[in-house]
Amino acid sequence: MSFLNKLFKSDSSKIKWYKVFDSEADAQKNIAVNKAVTVQIEELKICLARTASGYHAVDDNCPHLGMSLSRGVCNSFDEVVCPWHAWRFDLKKGHETSGQGTGSGVKVYKVEMRDTGLYIGV
């Protein structure tokens, strides 16, 4: 096994999964397409967004001035838009895409839809 495989294996084993919704129907009922909600997992506030491509999770605080990203909207480019100054963040990679916050970004969390519900990995 190479060093990279060992590193990847050890990193993936550190993920702890948290159930957020009991089913896909429950998640759909609570989060409309192109909307987001705040999810509290331990001390973390996470923006859980739903777009046409699925569910995505990122840190809820905009790195610009700390506004809750879940108060914003999502667009068709899989971005969440901060409601304060319209900074946009890629929901899949976390980087800022509006060109206003060079080098800024938000942490991305894994999301899985399972038979037993929707989970976020932190």
C-alpha positions as CSV (number, residue, x, y, z in Angstrom):
1,M,0.0,0.0,0.0
2,S,1.5,3.4,-1.0
3,F,1.8,6.4,1.3
4,L,-1.1,8.2,-0.4
5,N,-3.4,5.2,0.0
6,K,-2.5,5.0,3.7
7,L,-3.1,8.7,4.1
8,F,-6.4,8.6,2.3
9,K,-7.5,5.6,4.3
10,S,-6.6,7.2,7.6
11,D,-8.3,10.5,6.7
12,S,-11.5,8.8,5.6
13,S,-11.7,6.8,8.8
14,K,-11.7,10.1,10.8
15,I,-15.1,11.1,9.4
16,K,-18.0,10.9,11.9
17,W,-21.4,10.6,10.3
18,Y,-24.5,12.4,11.7
19,K,-28.1,11.7,10.7
20,V,-29.9,14.9,9.7
21,F,-33.1,13.6,8.2
22,D,-34.8,10.2,8.5
23,S,-35.5,9.8,4.8
24,E,-35.2,11.5,1.4
25,A,-38.8,12.5,1.6
26,D,-38.2,14.2,5.0
27,A,-35.2,16.1,3.6
28,Q,-37.2,17.2,0.5
29,K,-40.1,18.4,2.7
30,N,-37.8,20.5,4.8
31,I,-35.4,21.9,2.2
32,A,-36.8,23.2,-1.1
33,V,-34.7,23.2,-4.3
34,N,-32.2,26.1,-4.3
35,K,-32.7,26.7,-0.6
36,A,-30.6,26.0,2.5
37,V,-31.0,25.4,6.2
38,T,-28.7,25.6,9.2
39,V,-27.8,22.3,10.8
40,Q,-26.1,22.3,14.2
41,I,-23.7,19.4,14.7
42,E,-21.9,19.6,18.0
43,E,-20.2,23.0,17.9
44,L,-20.4,23.3,14.1
45,K,-23.0,25.4,12.2
46,I,-23.4,23.8,8.8
47,C,-25.2,25.2,5.8
48,L,-27.1,22.2,4.3
49,A,-28.2,23.2,0.8
50,R,-30.4,21.5,-1.8
51,T,-29.9,22.1,-5.5
52,A,-31.0,20.3,-8.7
53,S,-27.8,18.2,-8.4
54,G,-28.5,17.1,-4.8
55,Y,-27.6,18.0,-1.2
56,H,-24.4,19.8,-0.2
57,A,-23.0,20.9,3.1
58,V,-20.5,23.7,3.8
59,D,-19.6,25.9,6.8
60,D,-22.5,28.2,7.5
61,N,-20.5,31.4,8.2
62,C,-19.4,33.5,5.3
63,P,-15.7,34.3,5.7
64,H,-16.3,37.9,4.7
65,L,-18.4,39.1,7.7
66,G,-19.7,36.0,9.3
67,M,-23.3,36.1,7.9
68,S,-25.1,32.8,7.8
69,L,-24.9,31.3,4.3
70,S,-28.1,29.3,4.9
71,R,-30.0,32.6,4.9
72,G,-29.0,33.1,1.3
73,V,-30.1,31.3,-1.8
74,C,-28.6,28.7,-4.1
75,N,-28.3,29.1,-7.8
76,S,-28.2,26.8,-10.8
77,F,-24.4,26.7,-10.7
78,D,-24.4,24.8,-7.4
79,E,-23.4,27.9,-5.5
80,V,-24.7,29.4,-2.3
81,V,-25.0,33.2,-2.3
82,C,-24.4,35.1,0.9
83,P,-27.4,37.4,1.6
84,W,-25.3,40.2,2.9
85,H,-22.8,41.2,0.1
86,A,-23.6,38.4,-2.5
87,W,-20.4,36.5,-2.2
88,R,-20.9,33.1,-3.9
89,F,-19.4,29.8,-2.8
90,D,-19.1,26.6,-4.8
91,L,-21.0,24.0,-2.8
92,K,-18.9,21.1,-4.2
93,K,-15.4,22.6,-3.6
94,G,-16.0,25.5,-1.2
95,H,-14.1,28.2,-3.1
96,E,-15.4,31.7,-3.5
97,T,-16.6,32.2,-7.1
98,S,-17.8,35.8,-7.3
99,G,-14.3,37.2,-7.5
100,Q,-14.8,39.4,-4.5
101,G,-12.9,37.4,-1.9
102,T,-9.7,36.3,-3.5
103,G,-8.5,33.2,-1.6
104,S,-11.6,32.9,0.5
105,G,-13.5,29.7,0.9
106,V,-15.7,27.6,3.1
107,K,-15.2,24.0,4.3
108,V,-17.1,21.4,2.5
109,Y,-18.6,18.4,4.3
110,K,-19.6,15.0,2.8
111,V,-23.3,14.3,2.4
112,E,-24.8,10.8,1.9
113,M,-28.3,9.8,1.2
114,R,-28.8,6.3,2.6
115,D,-31.7,3.9,3.0
116,T,-31.9,5.1,6.6
117,G,-31.8,8.9,5.9
118,L,-29.6,11.9,5.0
119,Y,-26.2,12.0,6.7
120,I,-23.4,14.7,7.0
121,G,-19.8,13.6,7.6
122,V,-17.6,15.8,9.7
